Amino acid sequence: MLMLAGCKHKTTERQTASQPTDYTKVAVPSFSTDSAYAFAAAQLAFGYRTPGSKAWEKCAEYLATQMGRWCDTVMVQPFKATLWDGSVVPGRNIIASLNPSADKRVLLAAHWDSRLWADHDPDDGNTRKPVPGANDGASGVATLMEMARTMSQMPPSVGVDFIFFDVEDQGLPEWSDRYEDNTWCKGSQHWAQNRHTPAYTAVYGVLFDMVGTDAPRFTKEEVSRYYAPGLTDKMWNVAAALGFGNIFVAQNTDAILDDHLYVNQIAGIPMVDIVQNSGTTSFFPHWHTTTDNLDNLNAETMSKVATVTMKTIYGDYPSK
């Protein structure tokens, strides 16, 4: 993921249900940190989830099978992606849905691939090795898996679509001699242009990226504020009401090139990015290094992100 200089287009954010006065009283399913951590560990157990690898193929099958246990429908969207060096790799977006017949829908997403190159590793000998991707990838997917499991037991009165985007993290490495935005987020670009259901739309969306650090810090980044200002403010207000204001920091920060950009720009769905912003380092200390592993993953952070999101969804669309 890279910083963006700014945005040029804007979609119209849809109105959501009126905001309850006390989100602390909104009933939501119980999120298990043990379960979420196990889902992250299972992903890493396959190996590096780099496009086209054996570990990637096995993990894709695992994710689709697991989501099928809790969701009403599961679809796998295959595609081909051309990387920065001209190589072509296979991709698989995995889409699972609760209440697929509902007209109103909420989109929840994360990327499931891990990066081919640890190009930010402080050891030069590691920069061309793959990244384990515990926080950068697996944490968001594991959070959504646990949300799908528990939300299936207490469905909200809105349809919910979980999308695991592929080939998000294979953009230009540090040693490349050029810069191109579109070398990143290949799966979300493909999905936004070829949605799994014709004319698919959602009231709003939330993207989870790097949501499992020991020192969580999520700010209001510019793309989220630009395309989904109401939802951004709402979620950060919910977090404050829950006592998480030290984690969901009320600070405006620069735009991030992430999957939500293409969901906003191409699909026209207002989407917020919950993404780590450490303030003094690139996202988090282990970003795009060989040490982005389970030793540095915190499921309590994942639980807080899930709770804020579920409080927002169930506050708008309570369980029947």
N, C-alpha and C positions, 0 to 999 in steps of 0.2 A: 504494500500500500504506500502511496506517495501523497504529498501535500498538493492541493490544487490551488491555483492562483485565485480562482473565483468561479462563479456560475453565470450562465447567460440566459437560461430559460427557467420559467417558473410554472408549476402546475397549481391548480386551485385545490386547496385542502377541503375535504369534505367535512361536513358537520357531524359530530358524534353526539351521543346521548348526553344529557345534562350531567354535570359533574356533582357527585355526592359531596356533602359538606364534610364528611369524616370518612376518609378512605381506610382508616384503621379498623372500621367496623364492617368493611366489605368482606363477605365470606369467600374464601378461595380454597382450593385443594391444598393438601399438605405436601410440601416438597421435601424429598429425602436426600440429604447430602451424601449419604452412603451410596444410594442408588446412582446419583449423578456422577460421583467419582468413579464408580464401577463402569459406567458407560464410557467415560473418558479413558480409563485404563484398558478397556476392551479394544478401543480404536487403536491405541498405541501398540497393543500386543500383536497386531497384524504386521507391524513394521511401518516403514515409511509409506505414506499414502500418496505417493507421487503418481501422476496420471499414467495409466497403462501398466503399472507394475502388478505383480501377483498380490502384494499386500493391498493395493488399491482395489483390485477386483474382489478380494475376499471381504474387505471392509464394506464395499458397496452392497454386497449381498447381505451382510450382517445388518447394515442400517435399514435396508428395505424390509428384511424379515422382522426385525424388532419393531419398526413402526407399524407393520401390519398387525402386530399383536394388539395395538391400542387404537388404531385409526380405522375409519370405515373404508377408505380406499388408499392405495399406494400406487404411484406411477413412477417409472424410471424413464427419464428423458435423455436418450443418448445424443451426442453431438461430437463433432470434430473441432479441434481448436489449433490454430497456428500460433506457435510461441514466437518469442522475440527473435530467435535465431533461424526461423523458417521451418523448424521441425513441426510435424503435425502429430498431435496426441489425441487419444479418445477422452471424452468427458461424459459424466453421468450426473445430471441433476435428479435428485430424489424428492418427490412431492407426495406428502401424505396429508390426508384431510379428515377432519371431524365434521360431521353434519354437512356432507357435500351438496345437499339440495338447498341449503339456506341461501337466500339472495344476498344478505349482508354477510361480509366475510372479513376476517382479520388475517394478515399474512405475517408469519414469524419465520425468520431465516438465519442461516449461518453458513459458512463454507466448511467443507469436510476434507479438502485436500491439504497435504502438507508440502512445504516448499522444497524444491529440488536442491537449492543452494543455501548454505548458511553464510551468506555473504556479509553479514554484520558480526560474525564471530571475531572476538579479539585475537584469536590464534589464526594467523594466516594459513596454517596448514589445514584448517577446517573449512575454509570459505567455500570450497567446492563440494563439500559433503552435504547430504540432505539434512533437513530439520525434523526433529521428532514431532513438533507441532502439538504439544500438550495444551498450552494456552491459546496459541494462534491456530485455531481450527477446532481441536477436539473439545475445548471448554464450551464453546457456543453450541456445538452439536449435542454434547452430553446434556447441557441445560435444556435444550429443546426436547430431547428424548424423555427426560424425566418430567417435563411439563406435559408432554403428550400422554405419558403413562398416567399421571395423576389427574389431568384434565378430562381424560376419557371416563373417569369414574364420577365426575361432576361437571358435565359439559355446560358451557355458557350458552346463552340464547342467541348465539351467532356462530356461523361457520368459521372454522379455524384451519388454515393451511400452513403446514410446516414444509419449508423448502430448504434442502441442503444443496447449496450451490457448489459446483466443482470447478476446478482450474481457476480458482480465484488468486492463488498465491504464486503464480509462475511468471510474474512480470520481470522486466529487465533487471539483471543482476548488477551489482555495483561496478563490475569490471566492463560492462558494455560501453560502447562508445557513442551512444545516442540516448534520447529520452522519448518515450511514447506512452501516453496515458493508457491507450487501449490494449496494451500488452497484459494488463491486469484484468481480473474479474470477467473472465471469458464465459463462465457459466451463467452469470446473471445477465450479461449482454445477450447471450443466446436465448435465455428464457424470456427476457423482456420483449424480444422480437418474435418469439415463437411460444407464446404462453400455452400451458398444458391444456387449458380449456379456452376455446375461441372467445375473444372479447372479455377474458377474465379481468376482474377488478376487485378491489378490496377497499373497505372504509379507510383503513390505514395499515401500515406495516411497521415492524420492529426488527432490526438487524442486530444480532449478537456477535461481537468480534473481540476476542481476547478478554473474556469476562471471568477469568479465574485466577487473578494474581493475589499475592499476599498483601499487596498495598493497592487496593482498587481505587481508581479515580476516574470518573466518567464526567466529561464536560459537555456543554452544548456546542457541538461543532457546527460549522457554517452551513454545510449542505442540509443538515437536519433542520436548522433554524430557517433556512431559505424556503425549503419545499414543504415542511411540516411544522410551522412555528407553534400552532396550537397544541399539537400532540407533544412536541418537545417540552413546552412549558408545563403541560399537564403531568407528564411522567416525572419531571424533576420536582414538581409540587407534591406528587404522591410520595416520592422518596423522602422528601423533607417531613411530610406528615408521619411517616413511618420511623423517623429518626435516623434516616440514611443520608442526611444532608451533607455529611462529611465525605460521603462516597460519590453521590450524584451532586457534584459541585456546581453551583449556580455561576458558572463562568463561561463566557463566549470565547470559543477558540477557532482556529483556522479550519478550513474545509479539508476533508479527508477523501481521497479517492478510494472508495469501497463499493461493495455490491449495491448499496442503497442508492448510489448516484444513478445507476441505470434503471433501477426500479422506478425512481422518481422521474427521470428525464424521458425514458422510452415508454414505460408502462403507465405513467401518469398516476401512480399510487403514492400518496404522501407517506414517506418512510423515514423513521428515525434510526440513527446508528448509535447503539450503546457500545462504545469502543474505548479501550484503555488509553488514558492520556496522563502519563506520569509527570508531565510538566518539565522535567529536567533531562529526560532520556527519550530515545525513540520508542514511544509506546510503553515498553517495559524493558527491564535490563536484559532479558533473555530473548528479545525479539530477533528472529532470523539468525539464531545461533544454535549450536549443537546442545545447549543446556536448556532449551525449552522442553523440559521433560516433566514427568509426574512429581518429581521432588519439589518442583516450584509451582504446583497446582493447588489451589485452595477452593474446596467445594462450598465453603461458607459464603464466599463471594458470589459464586454461581447461584446459590439459594437466594441471596438478596436481590440479584438482578431479576430472577424469576418471580420473586414475590412482588416487586414493583410492577412488573409487566402484567402479572395475573390480577393484581389489585386494579390496575387500569382497565383491563378487559372486562372483568367481572363487575367493576363499578359502572361501566357503560352497558354491559349486557349480562345481568345476573343469571345464575343457573335457575332453570325452571323448577 
